[in-house]
């Protein structure tokens, strides 16, 4: 992914880096489908004093968090914020299809700008896989602190890097390929996404929050018969290839391309040994 692509996807609420809006939207939708149960468990865990009525979803992407929150809190209204007009259009279409369009407002905004649009005074601000894309997370957290209702809660949800999909001994002839591909992206991410994998506790404290609770959710989903996991793996590794290719050896690159060839015999879509393995950490914080 080029810096231009990184800018375009900076607040997509996804943890993935796409080549374009439509390609990234597909990954976000697959992420929502595959990890729906884990997302629901996080919304159920939030240490809320009562049911929130006004929620802001920062970096909402195509709406995974928005719809999980609407499901969890049936009286709530959500303001969904993202830099991508395309993602917000898809979110509005989904809201219409679900019959909840009157409970959703979309706002297009760059969350790294110094001046945010009016987002009301929410009881809950939800930021899932969006904070690590911020160029100035301290400024964004200060904005959230000013935004929140006096007893409001901020939930920061972050992935521990990209999910892993392949067994360690795969593919045949190039075992460990997936880990080497991830390692090949490290310098890029260190430069362009320096807050990925950060501990948000100290940053929240520095921004004037008290961290009430923290939880790490382990994700390990077997995908033996799941078309969605196959497509999720394919889309994710396609994007990783775009960054990793210059640092991968010729044999690794050839093996990766075989996995990504949807018509080939070694395609990820034909494998029955895929899984989704990652971790999500949630920090729940209030104004100090």
CORGIKA-V165918 format. One line per field, one symbol per residue. phi: phi as a letter, one per 40 degrees, with the letter a starting at -180 (. if undefined). psi: psi as a letter, one per 20 degrees, with the letter a starting at -180 (. if undefined). burial: # if it has 24 or more other ideal C-beta (glycine too) atoms within 12 Angstrom, else .. Layout:
# CORGIKA-V165918
phi=???
psi=???
burial=???
This chain:
# CORGIKA-V165918
phi=.cdcccccbcbcgbgbbbcadcccdcccccdcccbdcccccccccdcccaccbbbbbcgcfchdcdccccccbcccbbcbbaccccccccccccccccgbccbbbbbcacccccbcccbgbccabbbbfbcccccbcccccccccccccdbcbbbbbbccgccbbccccbcdgbdgdcccccccccccccccbcccgcccdccccccgbbccaaabbcbabcbdbbccccccccccccccddccdcbccccccccccccccccccbddcccbbcabbabbbbbbbbcc
psi=prhghhghjhlikhjqorhrggghhggghgggghjgghghhghhhpmqhrpqhoqpoplicjjggghhhhghniiqppoppqiohgghghghgggghikkhijppqppqoiiqhoqrpjbnqhpppnokhhiiphmhggghhggghgqqgjrppoppqqmaqqqhqqhjqrphlqjgghhgghiighghhghmijpjqoighhgghjkqpohqqpppppnopkgkohghghggggghghhhhhhghiqrhhghghghghioiirhjqhiiqjjqrooaqpppppqrp.
burial=#...##.##############.##############.##..##.####...#.####################..#########.###.###.##....#..##########...#..##.#############..##.##.#######..###############...##..#..######.##..##..##.####.##.##..#.#.##.##.#.#.#.#..#.##################..#...##.######.....####.#..##############.
